[in-house]
Amino acid sequence: MKRDVDVLVIGAGQAGLAAGYFLQQTGISYLIIDKNEEIGAVWKSRYDSLVLFTPRHYSSLPGLAMTGEGNGYPSKDEVARYLQTYAKRFSLNIQLNTELIRLQQDGSGFRCWTASGVIQARRIIVATGPFQRPYVPGFSQEVPMSVRQLHSTSYRNSTQLQEGAVLVVGGGNSGAQIAAELAGEREVYLSVGHRMKFLPLQWLGKSVFWWLDKLGLLRADGNLFWGRKLRRMEDPVFGSPIPQLIRTGQVRMKPRAVRISSGKIEFEDGTKLSPDNVIWATGFRPDYSWLEIPGVLDENGRPVHSRGVSTTVPNLYYVGLPWQYNRASALLTGVGSDAEYIVNHLRTNM
C-alpha cells in the first residue's frame, strides 16, 4: 500500500487528535497514524487506580468538553473513552495498527515506512507525546532475580506483586499515587532523589489549576522569567496523602537509589534495603529512533524546535512536547492551543 497526503500526523493520542481537529477545518488532506489497536490505548494501559489531578474543566480538547461534573477528576478509562468519542465526533481521518518504522526526507517532502506500507507526505506533525521509552537505571539489571521488578507503565494493581515489602523508586505523581495505593496493605518504601513538593487539589473551594491559570502560571511562556523558573523546578505532587502516610509510618522515605551492593539496593545515604518488589516510577526518555533525518535532534535526543516548528528541517512540526510553549503544552488542557498554532503556521507556509 502506498498513500500520498499533504500532512501526516504521527500519533493518535491527545496531541494528534487536537492537530486533526484543526486540520479537519482546513481542507488539507491529512492522515493520523497510530501503532495501537484503538484510540486511548495508552491511557487504558496505565495502572487501575490512576486518576487525573486536573479536573474535567481542565481536561478537554478543543471543540468538545469532557462530560461529567466539571470540578471532578476523571479516571484514566474515562479519558480513554473521551478520546474515542472525540475522534468519532469530528470524523478524524485515523489509521490504527500502523506503526512507523522509519521516516526520511524525500525531495521536498517525506517518505514514511510503516508496517502497512509506504506513506508519502509533504508535511509531518510528530505527536507521539512525552511518554515514549520507559526508563530504569542501569543497575536495575543487578537486582536479585528473587525480586519482582516492574516499571510504572507495566504496573496495574497489587496482584502483580509477590508477598512482602515494596520499594517505589521515583517521587513524581505516578510514584506517589502507587505508593499511597499500596500503603494500606503492605510495607512500602518510597525512594526520592529530590525534596518533594506537594500541592492540594483544591484551595478555597477552587481547583489549584484554576488558581494557577488565574495567576498566569499554568500557561507561563517557557522562555520568559516565570516559565524558565518553573522549568528548573521539580513538578509538584498534587493531592497526595503521602505526607500523612509518612507521619503514620505507612510509607517510609528513602533517598535516591544509587547502586546494588551485596545484593541489596543502596541509597545515597549509604543505607541498604532488600525489598521483595520494586516499582520503577522513574519516568521516560525520548525515542525518535525512527526519525532518520540528520540534525533534527539535539545531543540528548530531543527535537530541535521553536514552539513546535523544527528549526533545522522545513515542514517538520511537533505537538505535545513538554514545555513546547508553556507548562500546559503536554496536558489535555494545553495541547489544543499548540496544535492550533502549528496548523496555522503550516497553512501560511504552504
N, C-alpha and C positions, 0 to 999 in steps of 0.2 A: 504494500500500500504506500502511495506517495500522495501527500497533500500539499497544498500551497495556500498560505494565508498571509494577510498583512501583518497580524500580530499573534504571536504565540505566547500564551501565559503559562508558565511552568509552576504548577501547584494549584490545587483547588481547595485550599484552606481559606481562612478568613481574608487573607490578603488577596489571593487570586480571585475570590468571589467579588470582593469590592472593586477590583480592577475590571472584572467582567461587567459589573453593573454600569460603570461609566462607559466602557467600550460599546455596550449594547445600544447606547443612546447616540452613537456617532455614525453608525452605518459602515464603519470599518470592519472588514472581515477579520474575525479572530477565532481562536480556539484555546480553551483551557484544558491542559492535560494533567493527570494525576495518576500516580502509581497504585493507589488504593482502589479497593472494590466499591467503596461508597463514600459519599460526602460525609465529613465529620468523623472519619475512621480514627484519626489521631486522637481526637477528644475521647471517643468511646474506649480507646485502649488504655487510658490512664487509670490510676487507682480508683477503686469503687467509691471511696468517700470524698473524692475531690469536689469541692465547691468553690466557685469563683469568689475572690474577695472584692470584685467590682459588682455593684448592684445592677439589676436589669436596666435601669435608666442609663447606665454607662457600659452596656454590654451589647449594643446593637450596631449593625452595619447601616450604610446609607439606604434610605428608602423603605425600611421595614423595622419597626420597633419590636423588640422581643416581648412576647405576651407574658402575662403574669403580673403580680404585684411589683411595681416599679422599684420599691426600696428593698425587695427581697433579693436573695443571692442564688443564681442558677447553679444547678448541678452540671457536671461535665456531660451527662447524657442529654440534658436539656439544651446545652449549647450545640451538641451534635445535631439534634432534631431541628433546631433553629437554622443551622447552616443548610440542612437538606431542604427545609421549607423555602429558604431564601433562593437557592438555586432554581427550584421549581417555579416560584412566584415570578421570577424575571426571565424564565426560559433561557438561562445562560447556556452557551454552547460548550459543553463539557464532554471530554472523552476520558473515561476512567480506565483502570487496568492498563495504563500506558506509562511505563517507566522510561525516563530519559536516560539513555546510555552515554551519549556524548553530544556536545554542541560545538560547532566550529563556524568560523566565518566562511562565507561563500560569496565572493564578489562583494556586492553592496548589501547582501543580506546574510542569512544564517542557514546552515543545514543542521538538522536535528535528527539524530538516530535514536529511535525508540524500539522497544520490544515489539511494536506493532507495525513498524515501517519507518520511512523517512518523511519528515515534515520540512518543507521549505518555508521560511518566514522572513519577511523584510524587517521585522522588529521583534524584540524579545522583552518580555517582562518576567523577571525572576521573582516568584512569590512563594518560595519554599519555606519561609518562616525561620524563626530563630532556633527551633528545636530540631537539629539535623543529626548530629552524631553524638550519642551518649558518651560522656567522658567518665572514666575511672582512672585513678592514679596507677602508675606502672607497678607499684609494689603490691597491688591487689593480687597479682599473679603468685605472690609468695604466701598468701593467706592459706593456712592448712586446709586440705581437702575436706576435713570434717566440718568446716564452717560453711553455712549456706549463704551465698552471696547473690544479691540482686541489685541492678540499677533501678532507680525510682521509676523509670519508664516500663520496667517489667513487673513491678510490684502492683498487685491488685488488692489483696487483703491478707490477713494474718494466716490464712490456711496454707499459704505457700511456704511458711516458715516452719522450721523444726522447733521442738521444745527448747526453752531456755532463753537466755538474755539476747537482746538485740542492740546492736550499735548502729545508729543512723549517722552517717557522715555527711555533713552539709547543713548549713543553717539558713537556707532560703525558705520560701513559703512552703515548698513541697516537703522539705526535710522536717520543718516544724509541724506541719499537718500530720505527717506519717508518725512522727514520734509521739504526738499527742494522742493519736488514734490507738497506738499500741500500749500506751502507758497504763491503761486500765486493766490490762490482762497479763503483763509480764514485766520483767526488769528491763528498763530502757535507758540507754546512754545516748547522748547527743554530742557529737564532735563538731566544733565550730572553730574556724581559724580567724574569726574577727568578732568584735563586740556586736552582739545582736541588738537591733533597734526594733521596737515594737510600736505599732500604731493601732488604735481601736478601729473597728469597722464603722462605728457611729460616734459622733460628738455633738452634744447639744441638740440631739434629735435629727441630725443630718448625717448623711454618709460622709466619711472622711474624704471621699473622692469629690463630693460636692464642694467641700472646703478647699481642697487642692485646686479644683477648677476655678473657683472664685478668686483664689489668691494668685492665679496665673502660673502655678507650679506644675499642674498636670500637663500643660502644653507649652512649657518653657522651652524656647529655642535652644537646642543643644550647643549652639555656637556662641550664645550670649552668656552674660555673667552667671545668672542663676542656673541656666542649663548646664554650663560647664561645671559648676559646683555640685549639682545633683549627680552628674555623670561620674564624678570621682567618689561618690558615697556608695556604700553598700545599700542594696534595696532593703527597705524595712519589711518586717513580717507583720501582716495585717490580721488583726482579730484573733491572735493565737492565745490559747490558755497556757502556753509554755511557762511564763513567769510563775503562775500559781503552781503548776506541776513541779517546777524546780523547788519552790519553797516547801512543798509537801514531801519532797524526796521521790516522787513518782517518775521524774526524769532527772538523770544525773548528768551534769555537764562535764565534758572533756575538751581540752584544747585541740588544735589541729592534729590529725593523724599524719605521721610523717614516714613511718617505715614498719617493717616486720622485724622483730628481734626475738630470737629464741622461740619462734612460732607464735608470738603474741604481737598484737598491734600496739606500737609505741607512739606516744603523743609528744608534742613539743616540750612538755614539762618533764619528760623522762618517765612518766608513769606508763604502765602497760596494762593491757586488757585481753582476755580470751573470751570473746563473745561466741555464742552459738550461731548467730546470724549477723550479717552486715548488709545494710541497705545503703547503697551509694547514691545520695541525693546531691551529686557533685556537678550537675549541670551538663552542658553540651558544648561541643566545638563545631565551628563551621565546616561543612563538607561540600565543596564545589569541585570535586574531582572530575565531574563530567564536563566542566566548563573549560574546554580546551582552546582558550584564546589567550595568548601572551599579554601580560600587562594589566589584566582586569582585576587581579587580586593583589593585596599588599603582602608583606613578609609574614603576616600572621594568618594568611589565607582568607582575609575578609575583603569584600568588594571595595574597590576604589570608586567613590561616587561623590556627588554633591546633591543632597536632597533626593537621592534615589536615581539620579541620572549619571550613568557612567561617564567619568571624565577622561577615559582613555579609548573607548570604542563607541562610535556613533550608533544610535538606535538600540542601545542596550540599557535596560532600566531595571529597577528593583522596587518592590513594595513589601512592607512587613519587617524590615530590618530593625533591630533595637536601636533606638535613638536615630532613626533615619532622618527625622527632622526635630522631634521632641520626645518627651518622656512617654507619651501615649502611642508612639508610632507602632509598637509591636502589640498593642492591646486592641481588643474589639472596638473600643470607643474612639481610637485614634487612627486606625489604619485607613478609614474611608477618606479622610482629608488628604492623606498622602497619595492614595490611589487616584483621586480626582486631579491632584497636581500633576501626576505622571501622565495621565491620559491627555490632559490639556497640553502639556509640553509635547507629547508625542504628536498630537493633532497639528499643532502650529509648526512642527518641523518636518511634516510630510512633504 
